[in-house]
């Protein structure tokens, strides 16, 4: 089967809390019996497991309903009655109270927080209820002052597909080990990696405001939205690349197909045997960091893979090389104007893998692993 990736697995929020429809008003809360792939969380933080909270939330793939995994391992669909007197749910489980947590056939996230539960809130819509997730890149978010992070996963009949992600922010150093047809780990942080990321970005001109005290570092796209990062940062680079390819061809192999791209007017047009297959308007700086807007790439097998490579090449500052994609990581991020947020993240993992932007899975640079015959998964929380 084709590999999943973060784009098809679960999208990071682009500007605020995630809101998903699930359930209906007036229906009783439904609970699904505990079973599924065992998740073990290893605490190497140096902090007491009493002070570490686990929240497992997502969409049940057999019902399409949103819910959370309870301490007993059962999956419970969300309900407005989940909100307590303070207006938020109590979905958090102290790590000290967990041995393993069974991940049912879900597409979702496992959030880790330090010191207190995260403030998930069930909200009503016109036809049902939805769940507001924490958005650590928004200073007014109720969970903003809580140190936290999350892994993403889809566990289905085809296997386990999972990743840690820094696409929106980086708060906690942690990595995944997946056991199954083989045992594999991804994106373990170097010793002191969190502190090194924070310090490097504090010293990187233009990126320093992305460091939110000792809470987290937020991604540049969210920095733009918060007024903390230049909305024109990549503009000159984008203009230069568009001008460059107005007089020469860009050769690209995407999804095992070959295309030739050239800028025509304001559009980057990709052809195969003379026929137009994909067209991209000139993106903004925000489009590049979010891999969205003019660079949005649908899961269509044609324009999607082309757009992903185009966006990755802009973030990695390798688009001047006219045979894409560039598969040598040593070539990435070498310009003064580049995605230094992603660069610093990659520099501080043992294997060089990280999810620094949404299309970082191009050329397998992302902190993503999968197994079609999974037996167990471990999330290791590292010292910080």
N, C-alpha and C positions, 0 to 999 in steps of 0.2 A: 504494500500500500504506500502511497506517497506520504512523506513526512508531514506532520503538522508543524506549525511554528506559532510564535506568539500572535501573529496576525489572525490566524484561524483558530487559535486556542482561546485567547481572551484578550480583548483590546484594553489598553490602559486608558483611563479617563483623560480627556483632552482639555478640560477646563473647570472641573468641579466634581461633585460627588456623582457616583454612578447611581442611576435609578433604573430598576428593572421591574417589569410587571410580573406579578406572581400571585396566584390565589384569587379569591373573590371575597367581597364583603359578606359577612354573615356566615361563612362556612367555618366549621370547626377546624382546629389545627390538626393536620395529618402528620403522623409519625411513621417513618419507614424503619424496619428492624435493622439492627446493627449488623453489617457485614461489609466486606470490601477489602481493599488493599491496605495492609497495616502501615501506618505512618508512625515512626518513632522520632521524637525530638530530643536531641542531645544538647545538654546545657554545658558549654565550655566557657561561658561568659565571665565566670568568676562571681556572678551574682546569684543570690538564692533563687531556687526554682519557685519559691512562694511569691517572688516579685516579678515573675515572668508569666504573661498571659497569652493563651492560644485561642484564636478565633478561626473556625473553619466554616466558610460560607460559599454558596454557589448555587448552581442550577442543576436539579436532578434530571439526568438525561432521559430517563424513562417517562417522566411526567411533564417536564418543562417548567416545574415549579421551583421558585427560589426558596432557600432554607439554610439551616445551619446544623452542624453536627454537635450533638449534646455530649456531656461528659460520659454518659453510658454508651456512647457510640451510635445512638440512633440519629437519623436525619429527620429534623422537624421542619415542616414548611413554616414560613414566616406568617405572622399574624399581628394585627394592630395591638392586640393584648400583650405582645412581647415587650412593648415599651413600659418601663417601670415609672415610678413617681417622678424621677428626674427627666423623663421624656426620652430616655434611651434604653436600648435592650441590655440584657445581661448575658450576652453570647460568649463572653470570655470564660476560659477555664484555666485555673492555675496549673502551671506545668507540674508542680509538685503532686497534683492529683491525677496525673495521666501516666499510663504505662505506654500504651500505643493507642492511636486513634484510627479507626477504620474509615478509609475514604471510599465511599460508595461510588456508583457510576455518576460522577459529578463533573462539571466544568466549573472551576471556582478558584478560590484563593485560601491560603492559610496565613493569617496575620499573626505576627508576634509583637507584643508590646511590653514595655518595661514599666513597672511600678503601678500601673492601673489598667483597667479594661479600656478598650477603644469604644468610642461612642457611635455605634451603629444605631440607626433609627429606622423603624418601619413607618412608611408614610402611605396615605391613601391617595389613589388616583380615581379617575372617573369610572373605571371598570374593575379595580382590584387594589392590591397593595404592592408596594415596591420597597426596596431596601436602599437607604443611603449609606454609601461606604465612606470611610475616612478619606480625606484629600489633604495630605500633609503639605502640599505645595500652596495651599490657600490659607493665609494667616488667620482668617476668621473661622476656619473649620473647628468644630468642637474638640477634635482630637489633635489639633496642631501642636500643642505643648507636650504631647506624649511621644516619647521615642518609640518608633515602630517601623516595621517593614513587612514584606510579604513575599511568598512564593505563589506561583500560578500553576495550575494543573488541569488536565483533562484526563480522567480515568474512564475508559469505556471498553467495549468488547474487543477493540483493536489493540489495546495496551494502555500504558501510562505515558503521558506526554507532559513534561514539566520543566519549569525554569524558575530561577531567581531573576529579578528584573530591577533595573535602575532607570527604565525608560521615563518614569515620572520623577523619581527621587531615589536617593540612597541614604538609608538610615542605620541599618544594622548589617554587620558582616556575618554572612551565613552561606552555607552551600549544601547542595543536594547530593546524596548517594542513592542510586537506584539499583536494586538487586533484581535479577531475573535471568535472562539467557546469559548474561554476564553481569559483573558488578562494575559500575561506572560512577565516577564522581565528576562534578563540574564546578569550576569557578571558585575554588577555595581561595580565601583571601590570604595574602602574605601577612607575616607577623606585623602587627601595627598598621595593617592596611587601611583601616577606617581613618585613623588619625592622619596618615600620609595623604589620603585623598582630600581630606578637609584642608590640610596645610597647603598642599599643592594648588588647590583652587583659590585659596585666599591670596596666593602670590601671583596668580595668573591674571594679567590685566583684563578687566572687563567681566571676569567670572567671579570676582571676590564676593559680590553681593548674593550669589547663589548659596553661599554657606550660611545656613540658618542657625547660628550659635553652635551648640553641641547637639542639636536635634537631628539635623539632616542636611544634605545638599540637594537642592532641587534642580531639575533639568532646565536647560536654557530656554526651551519653549515656554515652560511655565514661568520662567523668569521674565520673559517678554510680557506675558499677560499680567504679571504682578508689578511691572514697572521697574524691575531690578536688572534688566539686561537689554542691550541695544537691539531694537527691532530692525536695524539696518546692518547688523554685523556682517552678514554674508553677501550683502547686495553687490558690492564691487566684484567679488569673486563670481557671483552668478552672472553678472553682466559680461565679465570677461570670458567665461566659458561659452555663453550663448554666442558672443561675437566670434570666438575661436571656431566654433563648429558651423558658422554660417558660410564658411569657405572650404570646409574639409569634412570628411566622413568620420563618423564614430561607428566602429564595428562592435557589435554586442552579441554575445551568446546568452540566451535566457531560456530556461526550461528546455534545454537541448535544441533550441532553434536559433538560427543565425539571422540577425537583422542589421540593417545599415541606417544610421540616424544622421540627420542634418537639420540645422536650424533654418526654418523658412519663415520669414517675418519675425514674429515673436514666439513661434512654436517650434519645439523639438519634435520632428516627425520621423518615425521609424517605419521603414519599409522592408518587405521581404519579397524578392523577385519583382520589385517595382510596385507592389500593392501596399498601400498604407495600412499598417497594423496597429499603430498607437501614436497618439499626439499629446504632447504636454506643453501647456503654456509656461512662460517663464515664472518660476516660483518666487515667493518672498523668502526672506530669512526665516520667518516663522514656519512657512511650509517645509523648509529644509529640515529644521530641528524636529518638527512633529511628523515629518514624512506624510504630510497631509495636504489639503488644499489642492494646488496644481499638481502635486505629486501623489495624490491618492491612488492607490493601486488595488483594484478589485481582484478577487480570487477567481480570475477568468482564464488563467493559464497563458495569457498573451500580454496584454497591457500591464497586468499586475506584476509579473516578474521583470518586465522591462523597467517599469517605474521604480520598483524596489532597488534595482541595480543603479539606476540614475540617482536616486536619493542617497543610497549608501556611498556612492562615489563623491557626491557633494559633501557629505558629512566627513568623509575620510580624506578629502582634498586630493583625490587621484583622478579627477575627471579629465585632466589634460592628456592622460594616456589614452590613445585612441583604440585600444582593444580592451573591452570590458567584459566581465568584471576583472578587477585586479585581485589576484588570489594570494599575494604576498603581504602579510600583515606588517612587515618591516617598512613597507612603502607608505603606510597609512599615517595621517596626522602630522606630516612633516612640514607643512606650511605654517607660517605665523598665524594666519587666519584659518582656523580649523575648529572642529568640535573638540575643544580641549577637555570638556566634561567627559566625553566618552574616552578620549585618550588616557586621561588620568585613571579612570576606572580600570581599563584594560591593563595598564602598567602595574596595577596593584593586586592582580590575581595571579596565582601560581602558574596556571596554564594559559594566561593571557585572555581568557574568555570573560565576557561581560555583556550585558544587554544595555548598551549606552544610548541607543536610539531604536526606534521601532523596527527598522530594517537591518539591524545589526546581525540578523541571521544570514544575510547574504555572505556567501563564502564561509559559512559555519563559524562565525566569530562570536556567536551569542552563548550565554550561559544556559543552554537548553540541552536536555537529554530525553531519550525515549527508549522504551523497551516494549516489544510486542508480546512478551510473556513475563510480565512483572510479578515479583513475589513480595517485595517490600520496598519501602522508601524511607530514607532517613534525612532529616533536616538538622544539620549541625550548626548551633549558634556559637560563633567564635568570640574570643576575648575582645573587649574594646574599653 
